[in-house]
Amino acid sequence: MKIGYLHDHTVGSHAVLIHPSDPRKRLVIPLHRTVKVETLSKLVKDAGLSVDQFIDLL
């Protein structure tokens, strides 16, 4: 993945990503067709990205 997170495992409809430099640093990504704006905004913030950085990764 481009920002350093690696897929650790999947539980149900959620993927758990960890950062190799700090395994306690993780993101839980919903694997749903749609994601609420609030959820996406929190994930972007938790990943340490700005909105512009996130858009550049798309």
DSSP file (Angstrom, degrees, kcal/mol; ACC not computed):
  #  RESIDUE AA STRUCTURE BP1 BP2  ACC     N-H-->O    O-->H-N    N-H-->O    O-->H-N    TCO  KAPPA ALPHA  PHI   PSI    X-CA   Y-CA   Z-CA
    1    1 A M    >         0   0    0      0, 0.0     3,-1.3     0, 0.0     0, 0.0   0.000 360.0 360.0 360.0 148.0    0.0    0.0    0.0
    2    2 A K  T 3   +     0   0    0      1,-0.3     0, 0.0     2,-0.1     0, 0.0   0.716 360.0  47.0 -68.0 -25.2    1.3    3.5   -0.8
    3    3 A I  T 3  S-     0   0    0      2,-0.1    -1,-0.3    54,-0.0    54,-0.0   0.295 120.0 -98.6-104.4  11.1    1.2    5.0    2.7
    4    4 A G  S <  S+     0   0    0     -3,-1.3     2,-0.2     1,-0.3    17,-0.1   0.290  78.5 130.9  99.6 -10.4    3.0    2.1    4.4
    5    5 A Y        -     0   0    0     14,-0.2     2,-0.4    15,-0.1    -1,-0.3  -0.534  39.4-156.7 -78.2 144.7    0.0    0.1    5.9
    6    6 A L  E     -A   18   0A   0     12,-3.1    12,-2.7    -2,-0.2     2,-0.3  -0.927  25.5-103.5-121.4 145.4   -0.1   -3.6    5.2
    7    7 A H  E     +A   17   0A   0     -2,-0.4    10,-0.2    10,-0.2     3,-0.1  -0.523  39.0 173.3 -66.5 125.2   -3.1   -5.9    5.3
    8    8 A D  E     -     0   0A   0      8,-3.1     2,-0.3     1,-0.4     9,-0.2   0.852  57.2 -40.6 -97.6 -55.1   -3.0   -7.9    8.5
    9    9 A H  E     -A   16   0A   0      7,-1.3     7,-3.4     2,-0.0     2,-0.4  -0.976  48.0-118.3-164.7 171.5   -6.3   -9.8    8.4
   10   10 A T  E     -A   15   0A   0     -2,-0.3     2,-0.5     5,-0.2     5,-0.2  -0.980  16.4-169.2-123.8 134.5  -10.0   -9.5    7.6
   11   11 A V  E >   -A   14   0A   0      3,-2.8     3,-1.6    -2,-0.4     2,-0.3  -0.968  64.2 -52.9-122.9 113.4  -12.9  -10.0   10.1
   12   12 A G  T 3  S-     0   0    0     -2,-0.5    -2,-0.0     1,-0.3     0, 0.0  -0.409 123.9 -15.6  59.3-120.2  -16.3  -10.2    8.4
   13   13 A S  T 3  S+     0   0    0     -2,-0.3    18,-3.5    -3,-0.1     2,-0.4  -0.044 121.0  88.6-107.0  31.2  -16.6   -7.2    6.2
   14   14 A H  E <   -AB  11  30A   0     -3,-1.6    -3,-2.8    16,-0.2     2,-0.4  -0.994  61.3-149.8-132.3 130.7  -13.7   -5.2    7.7
   15   15 A A  E     -AB  10  29A   0     14,-2.8    14,-3.1    -2,-0.4     2,-0.6  -0.811  12.1-146.3 -96.1 136.8  -10.0   -5.3    6.7
   16   16 A V  E     -AB   9  28A   0     -7,-3.4    -8,-3.1    -2,-0.4    -7,-1.3  -0.917  16.0-170.5-106.5 121.1   -7.5   -4.6    9.4
   17   17 A L  E     -AB   7  27A   0     10,-3.1    10,-2.4    -2,-0.6     2,-0.3  -0.885   1.0-166.0-110.7 140.9   -4.3   -2.8    8.2
   18   18 A I  E     -AB   6  26A   0    -12,-2.7   -12,-3.1    -2,-0.4     8,-0.2  -0.890  21.5-123.8-123.4 156.9   -1.2   -2.3   10.4
   19   19 A H  E >   - B   0  22A   0      6,-1.9     3,-1.4     3,-0.7     6,-0.3  -0.887  17.3-142.2 -99.0 124.8    1.8   -0.1   10.0
   20   20 A P  T 3  S+     0   0    0      0, 0.0    -1,-0.1     0, 0.0   -15,-0.1   0.780  99.4  56.2 -59.8 -28.7    5.1   -2.1   10.0
   21   21 A S  T 3  S+     0   0    0      1,-0.3   -17,-0.0   -17,-0.1    -2,-0.0   0.734 127.1  15.7 -76.5 -20.1    7.0    0.5   12.0
   22   22 A D  E X   -B   19   0A   0     -3,-1.4     3,-2.6     3,-0.2    -3,-0.7  -0.685  64.8-167.3-152.8  92.6    4.4    0.4   14.8
   23   23 A P  E 3  S+     0   0A   0      0, 0.0    -2,-0.1     0, 0.0    -1,-0.1   0.682  89.2  65.6 -59.0 -17.5    2.0   -2.6   14.8
   24   24 A R  E 3  S+     0   0A   0     -6,-0.1     2,-0.9    -5,-0.1    -6,-0.0   0.709  84.4  84.6 -74.6 -18.2   -0.2   -0.8   17.4
   25   25 A K  E <   +     0   0A   0     -3,-2.6    -6,-1.9    -6,-0.3     2,-0.3  -0.755  66.9 153.9 -85.5 108.7   -1.0    1.7   14.7
   26   26 A R  E     -B   18   0A   0     -2,-0.9     2,-0.4    -8,-0.2    -8,-0.2  -0.947  36.1-148.8-140.2 158.2   -3.8    0.2   12.7
   27   27 A L  E     -B   17   0A   0    -10,-2.4   -10,-3.1    -2,-0.3     2,-0.6  -0.978   8.8-150.7-124.4 138.9   -6.8    1.1   10.5
   28   28 A V  E     -B   16   0A   0     -2,-0.4   -12,-0.2   -12,-0.2    -2,-0.0  -0.944  19.1-164.5-111.0 112.6  -10.0   -0.9   10.3
   29   29 A I  E     -B   15   0A   0    -14,-3.1   -14,-2.8    -2,-0.6     2,-0.2  -0.854  15.3-132.9-103.9 121.2  -11.4   -0.4    6.8
   30   30 A P  E     -B   14   0A   0      0, 0.0     2,-0.4     0, 0.0   -16,-0.2  -0.532   7.8-150.4 -70.9 135.5  -15.1   -1.3    6.1
   31   31 A L        +     0   0    0    -18,-3.5     2,-0.2    -2,-0.2   -17,-0.1  -0.368  50.8 131.8-101.4  52.3  -15.4   -3.3    2.9
   32   32 A H        -     0   0    0     -2,-0.4     3,-0.1     1,-0.1   -18,-0.0  -0.624  69.7-116.9-102.4 160.8  -18.9   -2.0    2.1
   33   33 A R  S    S+     0   0    0     -2,-0.2     2,-0.4     1,-0.1    -1,-0.1   0.886 103.7  27.1 -63.4 -38.2  -20.2   -0.7   -1.2
   34   34 A T        -     0   0    0     -3,-0.0     2,-0.4     0, 0.0    -1,-0.1  -0.945  69.3-163.1-125.8 148.4  -20.8    2.7    0.4
   35   35 A V        -     0   0    0     -2,-0.4     5,-0.0    -4,-0.1    -4,-0.0  -0.996  29.5-109.9-130.4 134.0  -19.0    4.3    3.4
   36   36 A K     >  -     0   0    0     -2,-0.4     4,-2.5     1,-0.1     5,-0.2  -0.274  24.9-121.7 -61.7 148.0  -20.4    7.2    5.4
   37   37 A V  H  > S+     0   0    0      1,-0.2     4,-2.8     2,-0.2     5,-0.2   0.893 113.6  54.1 -57.4 -41.9  -18.6   10.5    4.9
   38   38 A E  H  > S+     0   0    0      2,-0.2     4,-2.1     1,-0.2    -1,-0.2   0.892 109.0  48.1 -61.9 -40.6  -17.9   10.7    8.7
   39   39 A T  H  > S+     0   0    0      2,-0.2     4,-2.2     1,-0.2    -2,-0.2   0.928 113.2  47.0 -65.7 -46.4  -16.3    7.2    8.6
   40   40 A L  H  X S+     0   0    0     -4,-2.5     4,-2.3     1,-0.2    -2,-0.2   0.904 110.9  52.4 -62.9 -41.7  -14.1    8.1    5.6
   41   41 A S  H  X S+     0   0    0     -4,-2.8     4,-2.2    -5,-0.2    -1,-0.2   0.905 110.0  48.4 -61.3 -42.3  -13.1   11.4    7.2
   42   42 A K  H  X S+     0   0    0     -4,-2.1     4,-3.0     2,-0.2    -1,-0.2   0.897 110.6  51.1 -65.7 -40.7  -12.0    9.6   10.4
   43   43 A L  H  X S+     0   0    0     -4,-2.2     4,-1.8     2,-0.2    -2,-0.2   0.907 109.9  49.5 -63.1 -41.8  -10.0    7.0    8.5
   44   44 A V  H  <>S+     0   0    0     -4,-2.3     5,-2.3     2,-0.2     4,-0.3   0.926 114.4  45.5 -62.5 -44.7   -8.2    9.7    6.5
   45   45 A K  H ><5S+     0   0    0     -4,-2.2     3,-1.6     1,-0.2    -2,-0.2   0.926 111.6  51.4 -64.3 -45.7   -7.4   11.5    9.7
   46   46 A D  H 3<5S+     0   0    0     -4,-3.0    -1,-0.2     1,-0.3    -2,-0.2   0.810 106.2  55.7 -62.7 -30.1   -6.3    8.3   11.5
   47   47 A A  T 3<5S-     0   0    0     -4,-1.8    -1,-0.3    -5,-0.2    -2,-0.2   0.566 116.8-116.6 -78.3  -8.3   -4.0    7.5    8.6
   48   48 A G  T < 5 +     0   0    0     -3,-1.6     2,-0.3    -4,-0.3    -3,-0.2   0.782  69.9 133.5  79.6  27.6   -2.3   10.9    9.1
   49   49 A L      < -     0   0    0     -5,-2.3    -1,-0.3    -6,-0.2     2,-0.2  -0.765  52.6-131.8-110.0 153.9   -3.4   12.2    5.7
   50   50 A S     >  -     0   0    0     -2,-0.3     4,-2.4    -3,-0.1     5,-0.2  -0.567  35.7-106.8 -88.5 166.6   -4.9   15.4    4.5
   51   51 A V  H  > S+     0   0    0      1,-0.2     4,-2.6    -2,-0.2     5,-0.2   0.910 122.3  51.9 -60.8 -41.2   -7.8   15.3    2.2
   52   52 A D  H  > S+     0   0    0      2,-0.2     4,-2.2     1,-0.2    -1,-0.2   0.906 109.1  49.6 -62.9 -41.7   -5.6   16.4   -0.7
   53   53 A Q  H  > S+     0   0    0      2,-0.2     4,-1.2     1,-0.2    -1,-0.2   0.911 111.4  49.9 -62.7 -41.4   -3.1   13.6    0.0
   54   54 A F  H >X S+     0   0    0     -4,-2.4     4,-0.7     1,-0.2     3,-0.6   0.925 110.0  49.7 -63.1 -44.6   -5.9   11.1    0.2
   55   55 A I  H >< S+     0   0    0     -4,-2.6     3,-1.0     1,-0.2    -1,-0.2   0.889 106.7  56.0 -62.5 -39.3   -7.3   12.3   -3.2
   56   56 A D  H 3< S+     0   0    0     -4,-2.2    -1,-0.2     1,-0.2    -2,-0.2   0.792 103.7  55.5 -62.2 -27.7   -3.9   12.1   -4.7
   57   57 A L  H <<        0   0    0     -4,-1.2    -1,-0.2    -3,-0.6    -2,-0.2   0.663 360.0 360.0 -79.7 -16.0   -3.7    8.4   -3.7
   58   58 A L    <<        0   0    0     -3,-1.0    -1,-0.2    -4,-0.7    -2,-0.1   0.492 360.0 360.0 -70.4 360.0   -7.0    7.6   -5.5
